[in-house]
Amino acid sequence: MAAGITPSSEGKVPLSRKLAYAAPAFTLAIVGIPVYVYIPKFYTDVVGVSLATIGVLLFSVRIFDAFSDPLLGFFSDRWRTWWGRRRPLIALGTVALSAAILFLFNPPAEPGAGGAAWFGIWIFLLFLFWTVVQVPYEALGPEITSNFDERTELFSYRDGALILGTLVAASSPALVSWLAGLDAGAAGERSKFFWISMAYAPLLTASCLWCVSAVREQPARIDGNKAAPLLGGFREAAGNRPFRILLVSYTVSAFGSNLPATLILYYVQYVLESPHADLFLLVYFATGIICLPAWVLVSRRWGKKEAWLTSMVVNTGAFVGVFFLGPGDGHLYGVLVCISGIGFGATLALPSAMQADVIDYDELISGQRREGLYVGFWSVSKKLAAAMGVGIALWLLGRSGYVPNVPQSEEVRWMLRVLYALVPSCCNVLAFIIALRYPIDRLAHAAILKSVHEARSGRTVCDPLRPGYCMSWRSTSQYPGL
């Protein structure tokens, strides 16, 4: 909750501010589908880098993110400038990120080791600068409003823009090829990614600058005399039980969802033997965008956790059937993808809104606002899940005997079905079971905000999630650990 705002004083966030906050999510999607789906295949099939090398490099750079994301979040909570804590990082980071996109999407012509080194350097820098932008950008969200339902709507705008951006990014290769009349060879592929980078780099910079000019930060609530040091802050965040449940559940689900994102081009081409992978991606993301407003309404009626669990059931129930498909089943696959896409938007927006509620709980138990630290942990979760999905999937695919641009063996096709459909479905089942223990609902969140407001007045308050445990911000170190 922002400084000086009581639990009952917040109204609706203006539409203009929601749109300005959502805009970077649309262009940051370029780091999603193209980097995870198209770029690996581009570097293996056109540049000549081995599949195993791509997998190792992508996994390694995400391990680096495990350190950089929470460090950047911790830093952004405490940095002080005349322009705020988050906005200078977003503005400077977007320029560097745009440059990294230009270089990554336009590799030199040398095959083999030269292409591998180029990919390794620029994928590392791309994810480094993405962290500089993404962590403070996402940390702005919980500061904009503490209203339980308004947060869901705000994050639905942001994550809806992300889905729309992902849809555009997913269709951009086919669209560019059609508009420019490019052939299917190596030269055509290089021209295609050149034009994509030339479009996205300036658009990314413009959207981030719009956001930082239109969205104002709330006054910082980090007391240097009370704030925990770096490792202490990490321990306190890890000890936040609702956040721990949410983070583990989300990570398990995200790991599963990143396998289909990585393997869809391989699955559609070699299992379904269909040329329509771009169309299937379009159907999935379009369905997710269309259904997202309905999930906002479901969340208002049932609650965030219940809506999220329901979306996982819808998503998983349809996707299990994909495991049993084979050549010629493209139409049936399209139907299952459409049904699965119904829950897609909710699996993005609702956990983000729940994370913001968890940060309010952290303020109660710590006396500090630490959006950056928590978003840093959240970002690590997303990136490690993606890295493990890419690294493990591509490594197993290579070990099973995958050879580019030729019909695959039965062993490879079986491996694709398992990794693409069966493992993600099992991950969602496990994530569902973990999320059942998440304790913050509408009433609990209202009690948390009330306790925060009272604690700011110097009163002793009790933890709504742990009856009998009381504390005062004048003696937070005496508060029992979680």
C-alpha positions as CSV (number, residue, x, y, z in Angstrom):
1,M,0.0,0.0,0.0
2,A,1.4,3.4,-0.9
3,A,2.5,5.7,1.8
4,G,-0.4,7.9,3.1
5,I,-3.1,5.8,1.6
6,T,-5.6,4.1,3.9
7,P,-7.2,0.8,3.0
8,S,-10.5,2.4,2.0
9,S,-9.2,5.6,0.2
10,E,-8.2,4.2,-3.2
11,G,-10.5,4.5,-6.2
12,K,-10.1,3.2,-9.7
13,V,-6.8,3.7,-11.5
14,P,-7.3,5.9,-14.6
15,L,-7.5,4.1,-17.9
16,S,-4.6,6.3,-19.3
17,R,-2.3,5.1,-16.5
18,K,-3.3,1.5,-17.0
19,L,-2.5,1.7,-20.7
20,A,0.8,3.5,-20.0
21,Y,1.8,0.9,-17.5
22,A,0.8,-1.9,-19.8
23,A,2.6,-0.6,-22.9
24,P,6.1,-1.9,-22.2
25,A,4.7,-5.4,-21.6
26,F,3.6,-5.4,-25.3
27,T,7.0,-4.7,-26.6
28,L,8.9,-6.7,-24.0
29,A,7.2,-9.8,-25.5
30,I,9.9,-9.7,-28.1
31,V,12.1,-11.3,-25.5
32,G,9.5,-14.1,-25.2
33,I,8.4,-16.0,-28.3
34,P,11.1,-14.9,-30.7
35,V,14.0,-15.6,-28.3
36,Y,12.6,-18.9,-26.9
37,V,10.9,-20.3,-29.9
38,Y,12.3,-18.8,-33.1
39,I,15.9,-17.7,-32.2
40,P,17.1,-21.2,-31.1
41,K,15.8,-22.8,-34.3
42,F,17.3,-19.9,-36.3
43,Y,20.7,-20.4,-34.8
44,T,20.7,-24.2,-35.1
45,D,19.3,-24.5,-38.6
46,V,20.6,-21.3,-40.3
47,V,23.7,-20.1,-38.3
48,G,24.9,-23.6,-37.7
49,V,25.2,-23.7,-33.9
50,S,24.6,-27.1,-32.4
51,L,21.4,-27.8,-30.5
52,A,23.3,-28.9,-27.4
53,T,25.3,-25.6,-27.4
54,I,22.2,-23.5,-27.6
55,G,20.6,-25.4,-24.7
56,V,23.7,-25.0,-22.5
57,L,24.1,-21.3,-23.3
58,L,20.4,-20.5,-22.6
59,F,20.6,-22.5,-19.3
60,S,23.8,-20.8,-18.3
61,V,22.5,-17.3,-18.8
62,R,19.5,-18.0,-16.7
63,I,21.7,-19.2,-13.9
64,F,23.3,-15.8,-14.0
65,D,19.8,-14.3,-13.7
66,A,19.4,-16.2,-10.4
67,F,21.9,-13.8,-8.9
68,S,21.2,-10.6,-10.9
69,D,17.4,-10.4,-10.6
70,P,17.1,-10.2,-6.8
71,L,20.2,-8.0,-6.6
72,L,18.7,-5.6,-9.0
73,G,15.4,-5.7,-7.1
74,F,17.2,-5.1,-3.8
75,F,19.1,-2.2,-5.4
76,S,16.0,-0.6,-6.9
77,D,14.2,-0.6,-3.5
78,R,17.0,1.5,-2.1
79,W,18.2,3.7,-4.9
80,R,17.4,7.4,-4.6
81,T,17.3,9.9,-7.5
82,W,15.3,13.0,-8.3
83,W,13.4,10.9,-10.8
84,G,12.6,8.0,-8.4
85,R,13.9,4.5,-7.8
86,R,12.5,2.5,-10.7
87,R,12.1,4.9,-13.6
88,P,15.8,5.7,-14.3
89,L,16.6,2.0,-14.5
90,I,13.8,1.4,-16.9
91,A,14.7,4.3,-19.2
92,L,18.4,3.5,-19.3
93,G,17.9,-0.2,-19.6
94,T,15.5,-0.1,-22.5
95,V,18.1,1.7,-24.7
96,A,20.7,-1.0,-24.0
97,L,18.1,-3.8,-24.4
98,S,17.1,-2.5,-27.8
99,A,20.8,-2.5,-28.9
100,A,21.2,-6.2,-27.7
101,I,18.1,-7.2,-29.7
102,L,19.6,-5.7,-32.9
103,F,22.8,-7.6,-32.5
104,L,21.3,-10.9,-31.4
105,F,18.8,-11.0,-34.3
106,N,21.6,-10.2,-36.8
107,P,24.4,-12.7,-36.4
108,P,27.5,-12.8,-38.7
109,A,27.6,-15.2,-41.5
110,E,30.4,-17.4,-40.0
111,P,29.1,-20.9,-39.0
112,G,30.0,-23.0,-36.0
113,A,32.2,-21.5,-33.3
114,G,31.8,-17.9,-34.4
115,G,28.0,-18.1,-34.4
116,A,28.1,-19.8,-31.0
117,A,30.3,-17.1,-29.5
118,W,28.1,-14.4,-31.0
119,F,24.9,-16.0,-29.6
120,G,26.5,-16.5,-26.2
121,I,27.6,-12.9,-25.8
122,W,24.4,-11.2,-27.0
123,I,22.0,-13.6,-25.3
124,F,23.9,-12.8,-22.1
125,L,23.7,-9.1,-22.6
126,L,20.1,-9.2,-23.7
127,F,19.0,-11.0,-20.5
128,L,21.1,-8.7,-18.4
129,F,19.5,-5.6,-19.8
130,W,16.1,-7.2,-19.7
131,T,16.6,-7.6,-16.0
132,V,17.5,-3.9,-15.7
133,V,14.2,-3.1,-17.3
134,Q,11.9,-5.9,-16.2
135,V,12.5,-6.0,-12.5
136,P,11.9,-2.3,-11.7
137,Y,9.0,-2.2,-14.3
138,E,7.2,-5.0,-12.6
139,A,7.9,-3.5,-9.2
140,L,5.9,-0.4,-10.3
141,G,2.7,-2.4,-10.5
142,P,2.1,-3.1,-6.8
143,E,2.8,0.6,-6.0
144,I,0.0,1.8,-8.3
145,T,-2.9,0.5,-6.2
146,S,-3.6,-1.8,-3.2
147,N,-7.3,-2.3,-4.0
148,F,-7.8,-6.1,-4.2
149,D,-9.9,-6.2,-7.3
150,E,-8.4,-3.1,-9.0
151,R,-5.0,-4.9,-8.9
152,T,-6.5,-7.8,-10.8
153,E,-7.8,-5.4,-13.5
154,L,-4.4,-3.5,-13.6
155,F,-2.4,-6.7,-14.1
156,S,-4.9,-8.0,-16.6
157,Y,-4.1,-4.9,-18.7
158,R,-0.4,-5.5,-18.3
159,D,-0.5,-9.2,-19.0
160,G,-3.1,-8.8,-21.7
161,A,-0.7,-6.5,-23.4
162,L,2.0,-9.2,-22.9
163,I,-0.2,-11.8,-24.5
164,L,-1.1,-9.4,-27.4
165,G,2.6,-8.6,-27.8
166,T,3.4,-12.3,-27.8
167,L,0.8,-12.9,-30.4
168,V,2.2,-10.2,-32.6
169,A,5.7,-11.4,-32.0
170,A,4.7,-15.0,-32.8
171,S,3.1,-14.0,-36.1
172,S,5.7,-11.4,-37.0
173,P,8.1,-13.9,-38.8
174,A,5.3,-15.1,-41.1
175,L,4.0,-11.6,-41.6
176,V,7.4,-10.2,-42.4
177,S,8.1,-13.1,-44.8
178,W,4.8,-12.5,-46.6
179,L,5.2,-8.7,-46.8
180,A,8.8,-8.8,-48.0
181,G,8.3,-11.8,-50.2
182,L,11.2,-13.6,-48.6
183,D,12.1,-17.2,-49.6
184,A,12.4,-20.1,-47.1
185,G,16.2,-20.3,-47.3
186,A,19.0,-19.0,-45.1
187,A,19.1,-15.6,-46.7
188,G,15.3,-15.2,-46.3
189,E,15.6,-16.2,-42.6
190,R,18.3,-13.6,-42.0
191,S,16.3,-10.9,-43.7
192,K,13.3,-11.8,-41.7
193,F,15.0,-11.4,-38.3
194,F,16.7,-8.2,-39.5
195,W,13.4,-6.5,-40.2
196,I,11.8,-7.8,-36.9
197,S,14.7,-6.3,-34.9
198,M,14.5,-3.0,-36.8
199,A,10.8,-2.7,-35.9
200,Y,11.0,-3.8,-32.3
201,A,14.0,-2.0,-31.0
202,P,12.6,1.6,-31.4
203,L,9.1,0.4,-30.4
204,L,10.5,-1.0,-27.2
205,T,12.3,2.2,-26.3
206,A,9.3,4.4,-27.1
207,S,6.9,2.3,-25.0
208,C,9.1,2.2,-21.9
209,L,9.7,6.0,-22.1
210,W,5.9,6.5,-22.3
211,C,5.5,4.4,-19.1
212,V,8.1,6.2,-17.1
213,S,6.8,9.6,-18.1
214,A,3.1,8.7,-17.3
215,V,3.4,6.5,-14.2
216,R,4.6,8.2,-11.0
217,E,6.3,6.3,-8.2
218,Q,5.0,6.3,-4.7
219,P,7.3,7.6,-1.9
220,A,9.8,5.0,-0.8
221,R,9.1,3.2,2.4
222,I,12.6,1.8,3.1
223,D,13.9,2.9,6.4
224,G,17.7,2.7,6.2
225,N,17.9,2.2,10.0
226,K,15.4,-0.7,10.0
227,A,16.0,-2.3,6.6
228,A,17.5,-5.7,6.6
229,P,20.8,-6.2,4.8
230,L,20.9,-8.1,1.5
231,L,21.1,-11.6,2.8
232,G,18.7,-10.8,5.7
233,G,16.2,-9.4,3.2
234,F,16.4,-12.7,1.2
235,R,15.8,-14.7,4.3
236,E,12.8,-12.6,5.3
237,A,11.3,-12.9,1.8
238,A,11.9,-16.7,1.8
239,G,10.2,-16.8,5.2
240,N,7.0,-15.2,3.9
241,R,4.8,-18.3,3.8
242,P,2.1,-17.0,1.3
243,F,4.9,-15.9,-1.0
244,R,6.7,-19.1,-0.7
245,I,3.6,-21.1,-1.6
246,L,2.8,-18.9,-4.5
247,L,6.3,-18.8,-5.8
248,V,6.8,-22.6,-5.7
249,S,3.4,-23.3,-7.3
250,Y,4.0,-20.7,-10.0
251,T,7.5,-22.0,-10.7
252,V,6.4,-25.6,-11.2
253,S,3.6,-24.4,-13.5
254,A,5.9,-22.1,-15.4
255,F,8.4,-24.8,-16.0
256,G,5.8,-27.0,-17.6
257,S,4.4,-24.2,-19.7
258,N,7.8,-23.3,-21.1
259,L,8.2,-26.8,-22.6
260,P,5.5,-26.3,-25.2
261,A,6.7,-22.8,-25.9
262,T,10.1,-24.2,-26.7
263,L,9.0,-27.2,-28.6
264,I,5.9,-26.2,-30.6
265,L,7.8,-25.7,-33.8
266,Y,9.4,-29.1,-33.5
267,Y,6.2,-30.8,-32.4
268,V,4.0,-29.4,-35.2
269,Q,6.6,-30.1,-37.9
270,Y,7.8,-33.5,-36.9
271,V,4.8,-35.1,-34.9
272,L,1.8,-33.5,-36.6
273,E,3.6,-33.1,-39.9
274,S,1.8,-29.8,-40.3
275,P,3.2,-26.5,-41.7
276,H,0.8,-24.4,-39.6
277,A,2.7,-23.8,-36.3
278,D,2.3,-20.0,-36.7
279,L,-1.5,-20.4,-37.0
280,F,-1.7,-22.6,-33.9
281,L,0.2,-20.0,-31.9
282,L,-2.1,-17.3,-33.2
283,V,-5.2,-19.3,-32.0
284,Y,-3.7,-20.0,-28.6
285,F,-2.8,-16.4,-27.8
286,A,-5.9,-14.9,-29.4
287,T,-8.1,-17.1,-27.3
288,G,-6.1,-16.1,-24.2
289,I,-6.7,-12.4,-24.9
290,I,-10.4,-12.8,-25.7
291,C,-11.0,-14.7,-22.5
292,L,-9.0,-12.6,-20.1
293,P,-11.7,-10.1,-19.2
294,A,-14.0,-13.0,-18.3
295,W,-11.3,-14.3,-15.8
296,V,-11.2,-10.8,-14.2
297,L,-15.0,-11.1,-13.6
298,V,-14.5,-14.7,-12.3
299,S,-11.8,-13.4,-9.9
300,R,-14.1,-10.7,-8.6
301,R,-16.8,-13.2,-7.9
302,W,-14.9,-16.2,-6.7
303,G,-11.5,-14.8,-5.6
304,K,-8.1,-14.8,-7.2
305,K,-6.9,-18.2,-6.0
306,E,-10.1,-20.0,-7.0
307,A,-10.0,-18.4,-10.5
308,W,-6.4,-19.3,-10.9
309,L,-6.9,-22.9,-9.9
310,T,-9.9,-23.1,-12.3
311,S,-7.8,-21.8,-15.2
312,M,-5.1,-24.4,-14.5
313,V,-7.8,-27.1,-14.7
314,V,-9.1,-25.8,-18.0
315,N,-5.6,-25.4,-19.5
316,T,-4.4,-28.9,-18.4
317,G,-7.6,-30.8,-19.1
318,A,-7.4,-29.9,-22.8
319,F,-3.6,-30.2,-23.2
320,V,-3.4,-33.8,-22.0
321,G,-5.1,-34.9,-25.2
322,V,-2.2,-33.5,-27.3
323,F,0.0,-36.4,-26.1
324,F,-2.1,-38.8,-28.2
325,L,-2.0,-37.0,-31.5
326,G,0.0,-37.8,-34.6
327,P,0.4,-37.1,-38.3
328,G,-2.8,-35.7,-39.8
329,D,-4.3,-34.6,-36.5
330,G,-3.8,-30.9,-37.1
331,H,-7.5,-30.0,-36.9
332,L,-8.0,-31.8,-33.6
333,Y,-4.8,-30.2,-32.3
334,G,-6.2,-26.8,-33.2
335,V,-9.4,-27.5,-31.1
336,L,-7.4,-28.6,-28.1
337,V,-5.1,-25.6,-28.4
338,C,-8.1,-23.3,-28.5
339,I,-9.6,-24.9,-25.3
340,S,-6.3,-24.8,-23.5
341,G,-5.9,-21.1,-24.5
342,I,-9.1,-20.2,-22.6
343,G,-7.1,-20.4,-19.3
344,F,-3.9,-18.9,-20.6
345,G,-4.4,-15.3,-19.7
346,A,-5.5,-16.1,-16.2
347,T,-2.3,-18.1,-15.5
348,L,-0.4,-14.9,-16.2
349,A,-2.5,-12.1,-14.7
350,L,-3.8,-13.7,-11.5
351,P,-0.5,-14.9,-10.0
352,S,0.9,-11.3,-10.6
353,A,-2.1,-9.8,-8.7
354,M,-1.6,-12.4,-5.9
355,Q,2.1,-11.5,-5.7
356,A,1.1,-7.8,-5.1
357,D,-1.1,-8.9,-2.2
358,V,1.8,-10.9,-0.7
359,I,4.0,-7.8,-0.8
360,D,1.4,-6.0,1.3
361,Y,1.8,-8.9,3.8
362,D,5.5,-8.4,3.8
363,E,5.0,-4.8,4.7
364,L,3.0,-5.9,7.7
365,I,5.7,-8.3,9.0
366,S,8.7,-6.2,8.1
367,G,7.6,-2.6,8.2
368,Q,9.1,-2.0,4.7
369,R,7.9,-1.8,1.1
370,R,10.1,-4.1,-0.9
371,E,8.5,-4.6,-4.3
372,G,11.9,-4.8,-6.0
373,L,13.1,-7.6,-3.9
374,Y,10.0,-9.7,-4.3
375,V,9.8,-9.0,-8.1
376,G,13.4,-10.0,-8.3
377,F,12.6,-13.4,-6.8
378,W,9.6,-13.7,-9.1
379,S,11.7,-12.9,-12.1
380,V,14.3,-15.5,-11.1
381,S,11.4,-18.0,-10.9
382,K,10.2,-17.2,-14.4
383,K,13.6,-17.1,-16.0
384,L,14.9,-20.3,-14.3
385,A,11.7,-22.1,-15.3
386,A,12.2,-20.9,-18.9
387,A,15.9,-21.8,-18.9
388,M,15.3,-25.3,-17.5
389,G,12.4,-25.8,-20.0
390,V,14.7,-24.8,-22.9
391,G,17.9,-26.4,-21.7
392,I,16.4,-29.8,-20.6
393,A,14.0,-30.0,-23.5
394,L,16.6,-29.3,-26.2
395,W,19.2,-31.5,-24.5
396,L,16.8,-34.5,-24.3
397,L,15.7,-33.9,-27.8
398,G,19.3,-33.9,-29.0
399,R,20.1,-37.0,-27.0
400,S,17.1,-38.8,-28.5
401,G,18.7,-38.4,-32.0
402,Y,17.2,-35.2,-33.4
403,V,18.6,-34.2,-36.8
404,P,17.5,-30.8,-38.3
405,N,15.4,-30.7,-41.4
406,V,14.9,-34.4,-41.9
407,P,12.1,-36.8,-40.9
408,Q,12.6,-37.8,-37.3
409,S,12.8,-41.3,-35.8
410,E,10.0,-42.8,-33.7
411,E,12.2,-42.2,-30.6
412,V,12.4,-38.5,-31.3
413,R,8.7,-38.2,-32.0
414,W,7.9,-40.0,-28.8
415,M,10.2,-37.7,-26.9
416,L,8.5,-34.7,-28.4
417,R,5.1,-35.9,-27.3
418,V,6.2,-36.5,-23.8
419,L,8.0,-33.2,-23.3
420,Y,5.5,-31.2,-25.2
421,A,2.2,-32.5,-23.6
422,L,2.7,-35.0,-20.8
423,V,5.3,-33.3,-18.6
424,P,3.6,-29.8,-18.7
425,S,0.3,-31.4,-17.7
426,C,1.9,-33.2,-14.8
427,C,3.5,-29.9,-13.7
428,N,0.2,-28.2,-13.6
429,V,-1.3,-30.9,-11.5
430,L,1.5,-30.5,-8.9
431,A,1.2,-26.7,-9.0
432,F,-2.5,-27.0,-8.4
433,I,-2.0,-29.1,-5.3
434,I,0.6,-26.7,-3.9
435,A,-1.6,-23.6,-4.6
436,L,-4.4,-25.0,-2.5
437,R,-2.5,-24.0,0.6
438,Y,-2.3,-20.3,-0.4
439,P,-4.0,-18.3,2.4
440,I,-4.7,-14.8,1.2
441,D,-8.3,-14.2,0.1
442,R,-10.3,-11.0,-0.1
443,L,-11.1,-10.8,3.6
444,A,-7.5,-11.7,4.6
445,H,-6.1,-9.0,2.4
446,A,-8.5,-6.4,3.8
447,A,-7.4,-7.4,7.3
448,I,-3.7,-7.1,6.3
449,L,-4.2,-3.6,4.9
450,K,-6.1,-2.5,8.1
451,S,-3.2,-3.9,10.2
452,V,-0.6,-2.1,8.1
453,H,-2.5,1.2,8.5
454,E,-2.8,0.7,12.3
455,A,0.9,-0.3,12.6
456,R,1.9,3.0,10.9
457,S,0.1,4.8,13.7
458,G,2.4,3.0,16.2
459,R,-0.2,0.5,17.4
460,T,0.5,-3.1,18.2
461,V,-1.3,-5.3,15.7
462,C,-1.9,-9.0,15.2
463,D,-1.1,-11.0,12.1
464,P,-4.4,-11.9,10.3
465,L,-2.8,-15.1,8.9
466,R,-1.4,-16.2,12.3
467,P,-3.8,-15.5,15.1
468,G,-2.1,-14.9,18.4
469,Y,1.1,-13.5,16.9
470,C,1.2,-9.7,17.5
471,M,3.9,-7.1,16.7
472,S,4.8,-3.5,16.6
473,W,6.9,-1.8,14.0
474,R,8.9,-0.3,16.9
475,S,10.2,-3.8,17.6
476,T,9.9,-5.8,14.4
477,S,13.0,-7.8,15.3
478,Q,11.0,-9.4,18.1
479,Y,8.3,-10.6,15.8
480,P,8.3,-14.5,15.6
481,G,9.6,-15.9,12.4
482,L,7.4,-17.5,9.9
